Each structure stands twice: as structure tokens, then as C-alpha cells.
């Protein structure tokens, strides 16, 4: 048996690094964090017992440097390395190097990773192991005519997949023969660019597909168990959004067949550690034992592992560490049971309204609900880096029933307030409230079919405006002499910006503590206004509707910013600094602002150039996505404030335009 692990290096960052550190420390294991320059003050660094700098922010210069990881482990006396997920977690060469250095890799063997690393070889292996696979072609012949003939044999629609792919890259659905060659060229090109391997396989596309996966665990003593299934069908562009366990509509017969196939798959490669067998499932009707097929195996801990922990009561990271130390699996299969239902929602810094564009910024407030387990790698004051995945947190709920767990998820998300950057919280709330999803009618196309409704933005509410006004003007009706003036009641002229739109109200303060706002569609009166920390409550209007709001207030170069959360809807306002004058109130009319923190990779204009409205003036890149900067109006460029190659903060002015009269 391997000696117990007493010091562990976590070769990762963010949420998963914090998650591993938490369990390791609860087991009495000292922890070593690693970090790039962008993460020097990150939460995982603060949590660990020690921390080692890797290098500059790009992952290729830091978190993907296996030699630096091993050197850090050796220098700090760590006996083992936990890879988390992503980065080096499924890199067999890294496993070989870790073991060659005399260290323990907390995960499967390099041979197991290699066996499942290429989709075509993995499918052949599963066929030999008696695991059902999707009808298709995964051979070595890559001639376009041959592959087109195979697609005809399989029957349309088909799915072309890069054999070394992952994350939806190198994948194309083809509905008819005439589209096959163009799709093949695109998948080959993307596979070569993303993985250095342009070879593909072809699979039958399953109508109304569901994505259901089984958590497996193996140990070095030859034991393999499963911890039941998770449904990960709610996806957008092959990326999971909300996961749950157990799968809705699952029958005992189907579960037995599926988990048996998963255990066979793990045994076929002598698997040790945590792994996930992913299946594509026919969701066109009730689940049936002959309606699921092997898709791939993830030879690591999954992002969605907390839902399995919730329904089984097992700490999967603890199991990983014990098995890596040579211990047997802590529980026999017959003692593992399902308790209740769990959901996980992935909370991202991204803008669903603008095509889910990754967002950056400084998190001025981070407030999670106590109704949920919140796995996160950030704190208030942290910045969202353009260099890494923009996931902020995972919100996990558990209850006795699916309905209760989903209701709790909605409530938890509605209480979550992240100020300073745009997030997908409202999209997640809309998705969790979707009738089909609530009824368990899920498949991988649900989001795309309903996308317009899921990302629609409700009109700005007067409640948000009123609360923003109270916070921005720092009004407290309980203060002595509130609203008192010698000749008349006090009043303020409120001018706020909301998404570059000017919001003007007259705010009248009455001596009885009431606050009246006029200038909108209707006059609004607030009574019983109470401020407690970052909470503002009030009764509003003639109906005396009770408003409960969470607020965050901070200052920047443009003025006072206020973020208001009411019933799950967040709206941000700017009370412009007087020194900005009308330029702040015209939004981007006289300036091009960086939509997120990122690198300026192209500039199309120079000082003095004339442009038309909508002309491209530059390109920014963040999180491997390019965003085009366009002219907000026709005019003459007054100044270009950044150069190609500069890293620009989100919201910063990149280009200014001359005033209209001088254009």
C-alpha cells in the first residue's frame, strides 16, 4: 500500500482548486497552491498552506507547464499532485512525468487515459467489452468519398466528430448528403487547429438526444463501483449548463443496464480513481434499456460531481485521495444508495443577451444564497480574468424530491448577487423555471429551441429605479430631520444611466419618511423604507407591494455605480460624476468602450479618420473569443487611447470622437 498523503499540490486554479483544498485540509493534509501572475491574490492561493508562482497569466506559460508543476511539488515536499479538471488533468504524458519524479498522481494511470483519449479507439474498446455504442464509423480510412459513403450507410442525420475532440470542437451535425463535404472540411479543419489531429469519426445522430452519465470509481485492488447517474442534457453548444441527479424518468431496469455498462467500461481499462462514462440516450420517448449508447469517458473528476455527492453523501475528492494512497474503495456497491434529488447550475461571467460573450470586471459584491452549496473560487474584490474560463461558481441544491430541489435552485439563484460584471444568473433562473424542464422533459436541444425566451430582458422596473435612487443619493428616512427644509420639502433631481439610457426622476423627500419619485410613466411613492447594510426594503405604490432589494454601491472614474437585485433581476446604474458633464450621459455616443477586459488585437482607425456608424474600428480578444469594436455614430476620430497588443480594462475608453459640430 502507498504511504498516506500528508502534503498535496493542486495543479489547478479557481473553484476546483478551492474544492480540493477544502477536503484535503479536512483530512489533515497540507496543501500547496500554484498560481500565475493573474491569480497572485486569488482565493485558492489564500486558502492553501503554501503557494508557488508558476509564471505569466497565459495558461501555456503557467497552468499547462508540467515541469513547473512537478518542480513546485518537489520543492515544497508534496508527495502527490491533484490535477482538478481541465488543464493537465487528462494528459497522459503529465501522469508519466509525475510518476517518474516519484510522486503520486491523484487520478487514473496514463494507460487508462490513453485508452479513452481517442474517441475511435475508445469505441472499438467498448465494443469488445460489450458496451453499446452509437452506430457509426471510427476506422482509419479518411478519404472524403469513403466517409460520405459511410454516412449514407449509417443514415442521415449524422454527426461528424474530431476523434481527438472535446468541448464541442470539431463537431458538425449533417442533415443531408449535399451538406456532408462542407461539414467534413470544417470539422477536419477545427480538429487540426484545436487538437493537432484532423481525423474524424462519424456517428448516427440520435433524435431528441439526452446526455446521461454514470459516475464510476475504481481502486488498485481491482474493485469498480458506480455512484449512479447524472443527467447533463441541458446544454448550449455542447457545453453543460444545469446538471441533475438522478436522471428524470429513470427506471430501475434502465439504471441497472446503464450502470452495468459503465462498470464494464471501467473494468476494461483497469480503471483506478474517479471517472465518468458518458452515454447518449434516446429521449424521444420513455427511457429504455436498449436506447443508450457509449459516447466517451472522462478520466477525471467532473465539474458536476457535487450533485452525485449530494444524493450519495460521499465526498468524491476524499475518495480520490484515499484511492491514490492505495486504500480500497471505502464503501461496497450494496451500501451506496440514492437520497433525494440534486441540481447544479453553472454561474458564469457572460452576457446571454449578447451571444453569451464572456465578461470581465471587478466583483464589487459576491453574495450567495444560504439555500445552496456554492462552490466558488472568487471573493468580493476579485477580478474576472480574460485568460481563463469565466465560471464564477456552481450553485448546488438538494432536497427530498426533484420538484423541491428545483424550487430551491430558483430561490437560491434569485438571492445570488454578483455586482461589477454581467452574469448568466437571470438566464439560469429562466431555464430553471421553464415548463418543459420542470416537468422533466429534457434533451440537448431544449435551450437552443427556446433561446429567445430564455434570454429576453424585461423592461426596467420602477422598483429598481427607486432603490437605485435611494442608494445613489444615500437616503435614509430614519435619519433626523429627513426631508426637512425651511420653506418646502427636500427634493433631488436624479439623473442615472442604465445601459447607456438616461433615466431622469424628481425625488421628493417627505418629513414622514416617504419618498416620492416623479417623471416616469407613473409617480411612485415608497413608505416604510428601511436600510440595513446592503439591504433596502420598502412598501411601494398604492398596492403597498413589499420590495426586498440587495444593493452594492461603489465608485469609479465615471461616478457612483449602483447594482440592484430584486426578485432575481439585477440592474446596474451609474450616477455620473459631475466632471464628466454630458459625455457620461450620452453613453458611447462620443466614445468606443472596451466591452470586457482583453487584448486589443487590431485597430482600423487613427486620429482624424472619418467613419460611418457601425464601421469596424478594432478587434478585442478575451477568453479565446474575438469581439468587434464598432463606431457608435458617424464622425471624426478625436483620439485613439490604446495600441495593438495592449490589455484594456472592461469599460475603458479606447477611441473618442470629436463633438458633432466639429466632426
C-alpha positions as CSV (number, residue, x, y, z in Angstrom):
1,X,0.0,0.0,0.0
2,X,1.2,3.5,-0.8
3,X,2.1,5.7,2.2
4,X,-0.6,8.2,3.3
5,X,-0.5,11.5,1.6
6,X,0.5,14.3,4.0
7,X,1.1,17.2,1.6
8,X,-0.8,17.7,-1.7
9,X,-0.1,20.1,-4.6
10,X,-3.2,21.1,-6.6
11,X,-2.2,21.7,-10.2
12,X,-5.2,23.9,-10.9
13,X,-6.9,27.2,-10.0
14,X,-10.2,28.7,-9.2
15,X,-13.2,26.8,-8.0
16,X,-11.9,23.3,-8.3
17,X,-8.6,24.2,-6.5
18,X,-10.6,25.6,-3.6
19,X,-12.8,22.5,-3.6
20,X,-9.8,20.1,-3.4
21,X,-8.0,22.2,-0.8
22,X,-11.2,22.2,1.4
23,X,-11.4,18.4,1.5
24,X,-7.6,17.8,1.8
25,X,-7.4,20.1,4.8
26,X,-10.4,18.4,6.5
27,X,-8.3,15.2,6.2
28,X,-5.3,16.8,7.8
29,X,-3.4,17.0,4.5
30,X,-1.3,20.2,4.0
31,X,-1.9,21.9,0.6
32,X,0.2,23.7,-1.9
33,X,-1.4,26.0,-4.4
34,X,0.1,27.2,-7.7
35,X,-0.7,30.4,-9.4
36,X,0.0,32.6,-12.4
37,X,0.6,36.3,-12.1
38,X,-3.1,36.9,-12.8
39,X,-4.0,34.8,-9.7
40,X,-1.5,36.0,-7.2
41,X,-4.2,37.2,-4.8
42,X,-6.8,34.6,-5.8
43,X,-8.9,32.7,-3.2
44,X,-7.3,29.3,-3.8
45,X,-3.9,30.9,-3.1
46,X,-5.1,32.4,0.2
47,X,-6.8,29.0,1.3
48,X,-3.7,26.8,0.7
49,X,-1.0,26.3,3.3
50,X,1.7,27.3,0.8
51,X,1.7,28.7,-2.7
52,X,4.2,28.7,-5.6
53,X,4.3,31.1,-8.6
54,X,4.3,29.5,-12.0
55,X,4.7,32.3,-14.4
56,X,2.8,34.8,-16.6
57,X,-1.1,34.7,-17.0
58,X,-1.4,32.7,-20.2
59,X,-2.1,29.1,-19.4
60,X,0.5,27.9,-21.8
61,X,3.1,29.8,-19.7
62,X,1.7,28.7,-16.3
63,X,-1.0,26.1,-15.7
64,X,-0.1,23.9,-18.7
65,X,3.6,23.8,-17.7
66,X,4.0,20.2,-16.3
67,X,7.7,20.7,-15.5
68,X,6.9,23.7,-13.3
69,X,4.1,21.7,-11.5
70,X,6.5,18.9,-10.7
71,X,9.3,21.2,-9.6
72,X,6.8,23.0,-7.3
73,X,5.8,19.7,-5.7
74,X,9.4,18.6,-5.2
75,X,10.5,21.9,-3.8
76,X,7.7,22.0,-1.3
77,X,7.8,18.4,-0.3
78,X,4.4,17.5,-1.6
79,X,4.1,13.7,-2.2
80,X,1.1,13.9,-4.6
81,X,-0.5,16.1,-7.3
82,X,-4.2,16.5,-7.8
83,X,-4.9,17.8,-11.3
84,X,-8.5,19.0,-10.8
85,X,-10.3,19.2,-14.2
86,X,-9.1,20.9,-17.4
87,X,-5.5,21.9,-17.9
88,X,-3.3,18.8,-17.4
89,X,-6.0,16.5,-15.9
90,X,-6.2,14.2,-18.9
91,X,-2.7,14.5,-20.2
92,X,-1.0,11.0,-20.0
93,X,2.4,12.5,-20.6
94,X,1.9,14.6,-17.4
95,X,1.0,11.4,-15.5
96,X,4.1,9.7,-16.7
97,X,6.3,12.6,-15.7
98,X,4.7,12.8,-12.2
99,X,5.3,9.2,-11.5
100,X,8.8,9.3,-13.0
101,X,9.5,12.0,-10.4
102,X,8.5,9.7,-7.6
103,X,5.2,11.5,-7.0
104,X,1.6,10.3,-6.8
105,X,-0.8,11.3,-9.4
106,X,-4.3,11.6,-7.9
107,X,-6.2,10.0,-10.8
108,X,-6.0,7.1,-13.2
109,X,-3.0,5.6,-14.9
110,X,-1.5,7.1,-18.1
111,X,-2.5,3.8,-19.8
112,X,-6.2,4.3,-18.8
113,X,-6.2,7.9,-20.0
114,X,-4.6,6.9,-23.3
115,X,-7.1,4.1,-23.8
116,X,-10.0,6.6,-23.6
117,X,-8.3,9.6,-25.1
118,X,-9.2,9.0,-28.8
119,X,-12.9,8.6,-29.5
120,X,-12.4,6.0,-32.3
121,X,-10.1,3.7,-30.3
122,X,-12.3,4.1,-27.2
123,X,-15.4,3.0,-29.2
124,X,-13.6,-0.1,-30.5
125,X,-12.5,-1.0,-27.0
126,X,-16.1,-0.6,-25.7
127,X,-17.5,-2.8,-28.4
128,X,-15.0,-5.5,-27.3
129,X,-16.1,-5.0,-23.7
130,X,-19.8,-5.5,-24.5
131,X,-20.8,-1.8,-24.0
132,X,-23.4,-0.5,-26.5
133,X,-22.0,2.2,-28.9
134,X,-23.7,4.5,-31.3
135,X,-23.9,3.1,-34.9
136,X,-21.1,4.7,-36.9
137,X,-17.7,4.5,-38.5
138,X,-14.5,5.0,-36.5
139,X,-11.9,3.4,-38.8
140,X,-8.6,4.7,-40.1
141,X,-9.8,5.4,-43.7
142,X,-10.3,9.2,-44.0
143,X,-10.9,9.6,-47.7
144,X,-13.8,12.0,-48.2
145,X,-15.6,9.8,-50.8
146,X,-15.3,6.8,-48.4
147,X,-16.6,8.8,-45.4
148,X,-19.5,10.1,-47.5
149,X,-20.4,6.6,-48.4
150,X,-20.3,5.6,-44.7
151,X,-22.6,8.4,-43.8
152,X,-25.1,7.1,-46.4
153,X,-24.8,3.6,-44.9
154,X,-25.3,4.9,-41.4
155,X,-28.3,7.0,-42.4
156,X,-28.8,10.7,-42.0
157,X,-28.7,12.8,-39.9
158,X,-25.1,12.0,-38.8
159,X,-22.6,13.6,-36.5
160,X,-19.0,14.2,-37.7
161,X,-16.7,14.3,-34.7
162,X,-13.0,15.0,-34.4
163,X,-11.6,11.8,-33.0
164,X,-9.4,13.8,-30.5
165,X,-12.1,16.3,-29.8
166,X,-13.7,17.7,-26.7
167,X,-15.9,20.6,-25.6
168,X,-17.9,20.5,-28.8
169,X,-14.9,21.4,-31.0
170,X,-14.6,19.6,-34.3
171,X,-18.2,18.5,-34.3
172,X,-20.8,19.0,-37.0
173,X,-24.3,17.7,-37.5
174,X,-25.2,16.9,-41.1
175,X,-28.9,16.5,-42.1
176,X,-28.5,15.7,-45.8
177,X,-25.8,14.3,-48.2
178,X,-25.4,17.7,-50.1
179,X,-24.0,19.3,-46.9
180,X,-21.6,16.5,-45.9
181,X,-18.4,17.6,-47.6
182,X,-18.5,21.1,-46.4
183,X,-19.2,19.9,-42.8
184,X,-16.4,17.4,-43.1
185,X,-13.9,20.0,-44.2
186,X,-15.0,22.3,-41.3
187,X,-14.7,19.5,-38.7
188,X,-11.3,18.4,-40.0
189,X,-10.0,21.9,-40.0
190,X,-11.2,22.6,-36.5
191,X,-9.9,19.3,-35.2
192,X,-6.5,20.0,-36.6
193,X,-6.4,23.6,-35.2
194,X,-7.7,22.6,-31.8
195,X,-6.0,19.2,-31.2
196,X,-3.4,18.8,-33.9
197,X,-5.4,15.9,-35.3
198,X,-7.8,16.4,-38.2
199,X,-9.1,12.8,-38.3
200,X,-12.8,12.2,-37.7
201,X,-15.3,9.6,-36.9
202,X,-19.0,9.5,-37.9
203,X,-21.9,8.6,-35.7
204,X,-25.6,8.3,-36.2
205,X,-27.3,11.4,-34.8
206,X,-29.8,10.5,-32.2
207,X,-33.1,12.4,-32.5
208,X,-34.1,14.1,-29.2
209,X,-30.8,13.1,-27.6
210,X,-30.3,13.1,-23.8
211,X,-26.9,13.2,-22.2
212,X,-26.8,10.9,-19.2
213,X,-23.5,9.9,-17.5
214,X,-22.5,7.4,-14.8
215,X,-20.0,8.2,-12.0
216,X,-17.6,5.3,-11.5
217,X,-14.7,4.7,-9.1
218,X,-12.0,2.1,-9.3
219,X,-9.2,1.2,-6.9
220,X,-5.8,-0.5,-7.2
221,X,-7.3,-3.7,-5.8
222,X,-9.5,-4.4,-8.8
223,X,-12.8,-3.1,-7.4
224,X,-15.0,-0.9,-9.5
225,X,-18.3,0.6,-8.3
226,X,-20.7,3.2,-9.6
227,X,-22.4,6.1,-7.8
228,X,-25.4,6.2,-10.1
229,X,-26.2,8.6,-12.9
230,X,-26.4,12.3,-13.7
231,X,-28.4,14.0,-16.4
232,X,-26.5,16.7,-18.2
233,X,-28.9,17.2,-21.1
234,X,-29.3,21.0,-20.6
235,X,-26.5,22.2,-22.9
236,X,-25.7,25.1,-25.1
237,X,-23.2,24.4,-27.9
238,X,-22.3,21.1,-26.3
239,X,-21.4,22.9,-23.0
240,X,-23.3,21.8,-19.9
241,X,-25.5,24.5,-18.2
242,X,-27.6,22.7,-15.5
243,X,-27.0,19.2,-14.3
244,X,-29.0,17.0,-12.0
245,X,-29.0,13.6,-10.3
246,X,-30.7,11.2,-10.5
247,X,-31.9,11.5,-14.2
248,X,-35.6,12.3,-14.6
249,X,-37.7,9.4,-15.9
250,X,-35.0,6.8,-14.9
251,X,-36.4,3.3,-14.3
252,X,-34.8,0.6,-12.2
253,X,-34.3,-1.5,-15.3
254,X,-32.7,1.3,-17.3
255,X,-30.4,2.2,-14.4
256,X,-29.3,-1.4,-13.9
257,X,-28.4,-1.7,-17.6
258,X,-26.6,1.6,-17.8
259,X,-24.6,1.3,-14.6
260,X,-23.6,-2.2,-15.5
261,X,-22.3,-1.0,-18.9
262,X,-20.4,1.8,-17.1
263,X,-18.7,-0.6,-14.7
264,X,-17.8,-2.9,-17.6
265,X,-16.2,0.1,-19.4
266,X,-14.1,1.0,-16.4
267,X,-13.0,-2.6,-15.8
268,X,-12.0,-3.0,-19.5
269,X,-9.2,-0.5,-18.8
270,X,-8.3,-1.5,-15.2
271,X,-9.5,1.9,-14.1
272,X,-8.5,3.4,-10.8
273,X,-9.8,6.7,-9.3
274,X,-12.8,8.9,-10.3
275,X,-14.2,8.7,-13.8
276,X,-17.3,9.3,-15.8
277,X,-18.8,7.2,-18.5
278,X,-20.9,9.4,-20.8
279,X,-23.9,8.0,-22.7
280,X,-26.1,9.4,-25.4
281,X,-29.7,8.4,-24.8
282,X,-32.8,8.3,-27.0
283,X,-35.1,10.9,-25.4
284,X,-37.9,10.7,-28.0
285,X,-39.9,8.6,-25.5
286,X,-39.6,6.8,-22.2
287,X,-36.1,5.6,-21.2
288,X,-35.5,2.0,-22.3
289,X,-32.6,-0.3,-21.7
290,X,-31.8,-0.7,-25.4
291,X,-31.9,3.1,-26.0
292,X,-28.5,4.3,-24.7
293,X,-25.0,4.2,-26.2
294,X,-21.4,4.9,-25.1
295,X,-20.2,8.4,-26.1
296,X,-16.9,8.9,-24.2
297,X,-15.2,8.6,-20.9
298,X,-13.8,11.5,-18.9
299,X,-10.8,10.2,-16.9
300,X,-11.0,12.8,-14.2
301,X,-13.3,14.4,-11.7
302,X,-16.3,16.1,-13.4
303,X,-17.4,19.7,-12.9
304,X,-20.8,18.4,-11.9
305,X,-19.6,16.0,-9.3
306,X,-21.3,17.8,-6.4
307,X,-24.8,16.5,-7.5
308,X,-23.5,13.0,-7.0
309,X,-22.1,13.9,-3.6
310,X,-25.4,15.4,-2.6
311,X,-27.5,12.3,-3.4
312,X,-25.0,9.7,-2.1
313,X,-23.4,11.6,0.9
314,X,-20.0,10.7,-0.5
315,X,-17.1,13.2,-0.7
316,X,-15.7,12.2,-4.1
317,X,-12.4,14.2,-3.6
318,X,-11.8,12.3,-0.3
319,X,-12.3,9.0,-2.2
320,X,-9.8,10.2,-4.8
321,X,-7.2,10.9,-2.2
322,X,-7.7,7.7,-0.3
323,X,-7.6,5.6,-3.5
324,X,-4.5,7.4,-4.7
325,X,-2.8,6.5,-1.4
326,X,-3.5,2.8,-2.1
327,X,-6.6,2.4,0.0
328,X,-9.5,0.3,-1.2
329,X,-12.8,1.9,-2.2
330,X,-14.4,3.0,1.2
331,X,-17.9,1.5,0.5
332,X,-19.2,-1.6,-1.2
333,X,-21.7,-1.2,-4.0
334,X,-24.6,-2.5,-1.9
335,X,-24.1,0.3,0.6
336,X,-24.4,3.1,-1.9
337,X,-27.9,4.5,-2.2
338,X,-29.7,7.5,-3.7
339,X,-31.1,10.0,-1.3
340,X,-33.3,12.7,-2.8
341,X,-32.5,14.9,-5.8
342,X,-29.9,17.5,-6.6
343,X,-29.2,20.2,-9.2
344,X,-26.1,22.2,-10.1
345,X,-26.2,25.5,-12.1
346,X,-23.0,26.8,-13.6
347,X,-22.8,30.6,-12.9
348,X,-20.6,32.4,-15.5
349,X,-19.4,35.9,-16.1
350,X,-21.0,36.1,-19.6
351,X,-23.7,38.1,-21.3
352,X,-26.5,35.9,-22.6
353,X,-28.2,38.9,-24.3
354,X,-25.1,39.5,-26.4
355,X,-24.5,35.9,-27.6
356,X,-23.0,34.8,-24.3
357,X,-20.0,37.0,-24.8
358,X,-17.5,36.3,-21.9
359,X,-17.5,39.2,-19.4
360,X,-14.8,40.5,-17.2
361,X,-14.6,43.1,-14.5
362,X,-14.1,43.5,-10.7
363,X,-16.5,41.7,-8.5
364,X,-17.7,44.5,-6.2
365,X,-20.0,42.3,-4.3
366,X,-20.3,38.5,-4.1
367,X,-23.3,37.3,-2.2
368,X,-24.6,33.7,-2.4
369,X,-27.7,32.2,-1.0
370,X,-27.6,30.1,2.1
371,X,-30.2,27.8,0.4
372,X,-27.4,26.3,-1.7
373,X,-24.0,24.9,-1.6
374,X,-21.9,27.4,-3.5
375,X,-18.6,26.1,-4.9
376,X,-16.6,29.1,-5.9
377,X,-13.1,30.4,-6.5
378,X,-13.8,34.1,-6.1
379,X,-14.3,36.7,-3.4
380,X,-15.5,40.3,-3.4
381,X,-12.8,42.5,-4.9
382,X,-11.5,39.8,-7.2
383,X,-11.2,40.4,-10.9
384,X,-12.6,38.2,-13.6
385,X,-9.5,37.4,-15.8
386,X,-9.7,37.3,-19.6
387,X,-7.1,34.5,-19.5
388,X,-9.3,31.6,-18.1
389,X,-12.7,30.1,-18.2
390,X,-15.2,32.7,-16.9
391,X,-17.0,30.4,-14.4
392,X,-17.7,32.2,-11.2
393,X,-19.4,29.5,-9.1
394,X,-21.5,26.4,-9.1
395,X,-24.8,26.7,-7.2
396,X,-25.9,23.3,-5.9
397,X,-29.2,22.4,-4.2
398,X,-30.6,19.2,-2.7
399,X,-34.0,18.2,-1.4
400,X,-36.2,15.1,-0.9
401,X,-37.8,15.5,-4.4
402,X,-36.9,16.8,-7.8
403,X,-39.6,19.5,-7.5
404,X,-38.4,20.7,-4.1
405,X,-34.7,20.7,-5.3
406,X,-35.6,22.7,-8.4
407,X,-37.7,25.2,-6.4
408,X,-34.8,25.6,-4.1
409,X,-32.4,26.2,-7.0
410,X,-34.6,29.0,-8.4
411,X,-34.8,30.6,-4.9
412,X,-31.1,30.3,-4.4
413,X,-30.3,31.9,-7.8
414,X,-32.8,34.7,-7.1
415,X,-30.9,35.5,-3.9
416,X,-27.5,35.5,-5.6
417,X,-26.0,38.9,-6.2
418,X,-22.8,39.4,-8.1
419,X,-22.1,43.1,-8.7
420,X,-19.5,44.5,-11.0
421,X,-19.8,42.2,-14.0
422,X,-22.6,40.8,-16.1
423,X,-23.5,37.2,-15.4
424,X,-25.8,34.5,-16.7
425,X,-27.9,34.3,-13.5
426,X,-31.1,35.5,-15.0
427,X,-30.7,33.1,-17.9
428,X,-30.3,30.2,-15.4
429,X,-33.4,31.3,-13.5
430,X,-35.4,31.4,-16.7
431,X,-34.2,28.0,-17.6
432,X,-34.9,26.5,-14.2
433,X,-38.5,27.9,-14.5
434,X,-39.0,26.5,-18.0
435,X,-42.2,24.4,-18.0
436,X,-40.6,21.5,-20.0
437,X,-37.6,21.3,-17.8
438,X,-39.7,21.5,-14.6
439,X,-41.7,18.5,-15.9
440,X,-38.5,16.6,-16.7
441,X,-38.9,16.8,-20.5
442,X,-35.2,17.4,-21.2
443,X,-33.0,16.9,-24.2
444,X,-29.8,18.6,-25.5
445,X,-31.8,20.8,-27.9
446,X,-34.1,22.4,-25.3
447,X,-32.0,25.6,-24.8
448,X,-31.5,26.3,-28.5
449,X,-35.2,25.8,-29.2
450,X,-36.2,28.2,-26.5
451,X,-33.2,30.6,-26.6
452,X,-35.1,33.8,-27.4
453,X,-37.4,33.5,-24.5
454,X,-34.7,32.4,-22.1
455,X,-32.5,35.5,-22.8
456,X,-35.3,38.1,-23.1
457,X,-34.8,41.1,-20.9
458,X,-37.8,42.6,-19.0
459,X,-38.3,46.4,-19.2
460,X,-36.5,48.4,-16.5
461,X,-38.8,48.4,-13.4
462,X,-39.6,51.5,-11.4
463,X,-38.8,49.4,-8.3
464,X,-35.1,49.1,-9.5
465,X,-35.0,52.8,-10.3
466,X,-36.4,53.8,-6.9
467,X,-34.0,51.6,-5.0
468,X,-31.1,52.8,-7.1
469,X,-32.0,56.4,-6.4
470,X,-32.1,55.7,-2.6
471,X,-28.7,54.1,-2.7
472,X,-27.0,56.5,-5.1
473,X,-28.3,59.6,-3.2
474,X,-27.6,57.8,0.2
475,X,-31.0,58.5,1.5
476,X,-32.0,57.3,5.0
477,X,-35.6,58.1,6.0
478,X,-34.9,57.2,9.6
479,X,-32.3,60.0,9.9
480,X,-33.2,63.0,12.0
481,X,-34.8,65.9,10.0
482,X,-35.2,63.7,6.9
483,X,-36.8,65.7,4.2
484,X,-36.9,68.9,6.2
485,X,-36.3,72.3,4.6
486,X,-37.2,75.8,5.7
487,X,-39.8,76.6,3.1
488,X,-40.6,73.3,1.4
489,X,-39.9,69.6,1.4
490,X,-36.5,68.5,0.1
491,X,-36.1,67.3,-3.5
492,X,-33.4,66.0,-5.7
493,X,-33.1,65.8,-9.5
494,X,-31.9,62.3,-10.2
495,X,-30.1,61.5,-13.4
496,X,-29.0,57.9,-13.8
497,X,-27.6,55.9,-16.7
498,X,-28.9,52.3,-17.2
499,X,-27.3,50.5,-20.1
500,X,-26.4,53.9,-21.6
501,X,-30.1,55.1,-21.4
502,X,-30.7,58.2,-19.3
503,X,-33.2,57.8,-16.5
504,X,-34.5,61.1,-15.0
505,X,-36.7,61.4,-11.9
506,X,-37.5,64.0,-9.4
507,X,-37.1,62.6,-5.9
508,X,-39.2,64.3,-3.2
509,X,-38.4,63.5,0.5
510,X,-41.3,63.9,2.8
511,X,-40.8,64.5,6.5
512,X,-42.9,61.4,7.4
513,X,-40.2,59.3,5.8
514,X,-42.0,58.7,2.5
515,X,-40.0,59.1,-0.8
516,X,-41.8,60.1,-4.0
517,X,-40.4,59.7,-7.5
518,X,-42.0,61.5,-10.4
519,X,-41.0,61.8,-14.1
520,X,-41.5,58.2,-15.0
521,X,-44.6,56.7,-16.6
522,X,-46.3,57.0,-13.2
523,X,-45.5,58.6,-9.9
524,X,-44.2,56.2,-7.3
525,X,-44.3,56.6,-3.5
526,X,-42.2,54.5,-1.2
527,X,-43.0,54.1,2.5
528,X,-41.6,52.2,5.5
529,X,-38.2,52.5,3.8
530,X,-35.5,50.6,5.8
531,X,-31.8,50.3,5.1
532,X,-29.8,47.6,6.8
533,X,-26.3,47.1,5.5
534,X,-26.7,46.2,1.8
535,X,-30.4,45.5,2.1
536,X,-33.2,48.0,1.3
537,X,-36.8,47.2,1.9
538,X,-39.9,49.4,1.3
539,X,-43.6,49.4,0.5
540,X,-44.3,50.7,-2.9
541,X,-47.3,52.4,-4.5
542,X,-51.0,52.2,-3.7
543,X,-50.9,48.4,-3.5
544,X,-48.2,48.6,-0.8
545,X,-46.2,45.9,-2.5
546,X,-43.2,44.9,-0.4
547,X,-39.9,45.3,-2.1
548,X,-36.8,43.5,-0.8
549,X,-33.6,44.5,-2.5
550,X,-29.9,43.8,-2.2
551,X,-27.7,46.7,-3.3
552,X,-24.0,47.3,-4.0
553,X,-22.5,50.8,-4.3
554,X,-19.0,51.7,-5.5
555,X,-17.2,54.5,-7.2
556,X,-15.1,54.6,-10.3
557,X,-13.7,57.2,-12.6
558,X,-17.1,57.8,-14.2
559,X,-19.1,58.3,-10.9
560,X,-21.1,56.2,-8.5
561,X,-22.3,52.8,-9.6
562,X,-25.2,51.0,-8.0
563,X,-26.2,47.4,-8.6
564,X,-29.7,46.4,-7.5
565,X,-31.1,42.9,-7.1
566,X,-34.8,42.5,-6.8
567,X,-36.5,39.1,-7.2
568,X,-33.6,37.6,-9.2
569,X,-33.3,40.6,-11.6
570,X,-30.1,42.6,-11.4
571,X,-29.8,46.1,-12.9
572,X,-26.8,48.3,-12.8
573,X,-26.9,52.1,-12.7
574,X,-24.4,55.0,-13.0
575,X,-24.8,58.3,-11.2
576,X,-22.3,60.2,-13.4
577,X,-19.6,62.3,-11.8
578,X,-20.3,66.0,-12.4
579,X,-16.8,66.3,-14.0
580,X,-18.0,64.1,-16.9
581,X,-20.7,66.5,-17.8
582,X,-22.9,65.4,-20.7
583,X,-20.3,63.0,-22.1
584,X,-21.2,60.4,-19.4
585,X,-24.9,60.8,-20.2
586,X,-24.5,60.1,-23.9
587,X,-23.2,56.6,-23.2
588,X,-20.9,55.6,-26.0
589,X,-22.0,58.3,-28.4
590,X,-18.7,60.0,-28.3
591,X,-16.5,57.0,-27.4
592,X,-15.9,53.4,-28.0
593,X,-15.6,51.5,-24.7
594,X,-14.0,48.1,-24.2
595,X,-16.9,45.7,-23.7
596,X,-14.7,43.5,-21.5
597,X,-11.1,43.2,-20.2
598,X,-9.0,41.8,-23.0
599,X,-6.3,42.4,-25.5
600,X,-6.6,44.9,-28.4
601,X,-5.5,42.8,-31.4
602,X,-6.5,45.1,-34.3
603,X,-7.1,48.8,-34.9
604,X,-8.7,50.1,-38.1
605,X,-8.6,53.8,-37.4
606,X,-6.3,56.6,-36.5
607,X,-6.7,60.1,-35.2
608,X,-8.5,62.3,-37.7
609,X,-10.2,59.4,-39.7
610,X,-13.8,59.8,-40.7
611,X,-16.1,56.8,-40.0
612,X,-19.7,55.8,-40.6
613,X,-21.9,54.4,-37.8
614,X,-21.3,50.7,-37.5
615,X,-17.9,50.7,-39.1
616,X,-15.4,48.3,-37.6
617,X,-12.8,50.3,-35.7
618,X,-10.9,47.5,-33.9
619,X,-11.0,44.0,-32.5
620,X,-10.5,42.8,-28.9
621,X,-9.8,39.2,-27.8
622,X,-10.6,37.7,-24.4
623,X,-11.0,34.1,-23.3
624,X,-10.2,32.9,-26.8
625,X,-13.1,34.9,-28.3
626,X,-12.9,37.9,-30.6
627,X,-15.2,40.9,-30.3
628,X,-15.5,43.6,-32.9
629,X,-15.5,47.2,-31.9
630,X,-17.8,49.4,-34.0
631,X,-18.3,53.2,-34.3
632,X,-21.4,54.3,-32.3
633,X,-22.0,57.1,-34.9
634,X,-20.7,58.8,-37.9
635,X,-17.9,61.2,-37.1
636,X,-14.2,62.0,-36.9
637,X,-11.9,60.1,-34.6
638,X,-10.6,62.5,-32.0
639,X,-8.1,60.2,-30.2
640,X,-7.0,56.5,-30.1
641,X,-6.1,55.8,-26.4
642,X,-4.8,52.2,-26.8
643,X,-2.4,50.4,-29.1
644,X,-2.5,46.9,-30.6
645,X,-1.2,44.5,-28.0
646,X,-2.4,46.5,-25.1
647,X,-4.5,44.8,-22.4
648,X,-7.6,47.1,-21.9
649,X,-9.8,47.0,-18.9
650,X,-13.5,46.5,-19.4
651,X,-15.4,49.8,-19.6
652,X,-12.2,51.7,-20.5
653,X,-12.4,54.3,-23.3
654,X,-10.5,53.0,-26.4
655,X,-11.4,55.6,-29.0
656,X,-13.0,59.0,-28.7
657,X,-14.9,61.0,-31.4
658,X,-15.0,64.7,-32.0
659,X,-18.1,66.6,-31.0
660,X,-20.8,66.6,-33.6
661,X,-20.3,70.2,-34.6
662,X,-16.6,69.7,-35.2
663,X,-16.8,66.4,-36.9
